Amino acid sequence: MRWYGQAKPATLAFEAPVPETMAGRIAVVLLAVAILILTSYWRSASARPRSFTGFLVAVGIFLSIDIVVVHWIFRLHRVTAGPEANVIEPILVAAGLGFVIYGLRRERRSYVTPPASQTRADRFGHRPAPRA
């Protein structure tokens, strides 16, 4: 496959190692996945549950939309330069969709219907002032 319109990469202060083998490229993708998992664990431990749910949905949308639009439709780049991208990319799209579905279901379950005896003021901790 021929790639058109690629810009010359930026010059760094050091020579970045580029994996030449399939195992090396897969190791880089696994490192990125490990960073994503650690970031989401850190986020879940340091934030409210709804914030974590939003984080999951955002990551899922990014994974799915980025791969489908940028990698497959416009063919700007791939996850890796080798044939393993044909296996890794659909897995990442499925994982992204899984994050979105899980996050939205978790968000829907977080809305608990209050008992009928509980008023709106009771739910939000506001009590009406006594009338004279």
N, C-alpha and C positions, 0 to 999 in steps of 0.2 A: 504494500500500500504506500502510496506516495503522499507526503504531507506538504501542503503549500502554505506560504505565508507565516512560517515560524520565525519569530524574532531571535536574534542572537542572544544567548543567555547573558545575564549581568556578570561582570567580572568581580569575583570575590577576592578577599585578601588571602585566601587559601584555596588550594585545589580540593574541591568537594569530591569525595570518592563516589564513583558511579559503578553500581554493581553490573558486572558483565554476564553473569550466569542467571539462569532461571531461579535457582535457589536463593541467590543474593537479592533479586528483585522481589521475590515472595517474602523474604526476611524483612525488607523495607516496608512492605505493606503490612506485615504482622506487627512491626514496631508502631506504625501509625494507628493500627487498631488497638494496641495496648495503651497508647497515649489517650485515645478516645475513651477507653474503658476507665482508665485512672481518672481522667477529667470528669467523667460522669459520676464516678464514685465520690470524688471530692465534692462535686456539686451537690450530690444527694445528701452528703453528710453535713454540709455547711449551709444549706438553704431549706426553705419551707417546701413541703411536698409539692405544692402547685407550681413552684418555680422549677423544680426538677422535672415535673411533667412537661412544662413548656420547653425546657432544655432538650428533653428527649424528642419532642415533636419537631423542634427546630433542626436538630441534627438529622433526623429522619428525612425531613423535607430537603435539606441540603444534599444529603447523600443521593437521594432518588433523582431530584431535578438536575443536579450537576452532572451526574453520569449520563442520564438520558439526553439532556439538551446539549451539553458541552462535548461529551465524549462520543455519543452515537449520532446525533443529528448533525451538529456542525463539525465534528471530527477534528477539534482543535488539539486535543492531546488524549492520551490514554493513561490508565493507572500505572501500567508498566509498558516498556517498549517491546516486550516479547509476546508470544502467543498465550501466555497464562492470563493475560488481560481478558481474553474471551471467557474465562471461567470466573475470575475474580469480580469483574464488573457486575454480572447478573446477581452474584451473591450479595454484593454491597447494595444493589438496588432492592433486593428482597429484604435485607436487614433494615434498610431505611424505611421501607413500607411497614415492616414489623414495628419499628420504633414509633411511627406515626399512629398506627392502629392501637398499639399498647397505650401510648400516651393519651390518646383521645378517649379510649375506654376507661382508663384510670381517672381521667378528668370527669367523665360523666358519672362515675361511681362516687366521686367526692361530693357531689350534690346530694345530700341526704334530705329526704322529705321530712319536715318536722311533724310531730304529732298534731292532730287537729286542735287539741286544747291549747296549744302554744300560739300566742299571737306574734305578729311581726315585731312588736316592741320587745317582747320577751326574748326573741331570738337574737336581737342586736344589742341587748343589754340596756335598752332605754325604757325607763318607766315614766309614764305621764305624771306630771305634777298634780298633787292633790287639789281638788277644787274646793274653794271656800264656801 
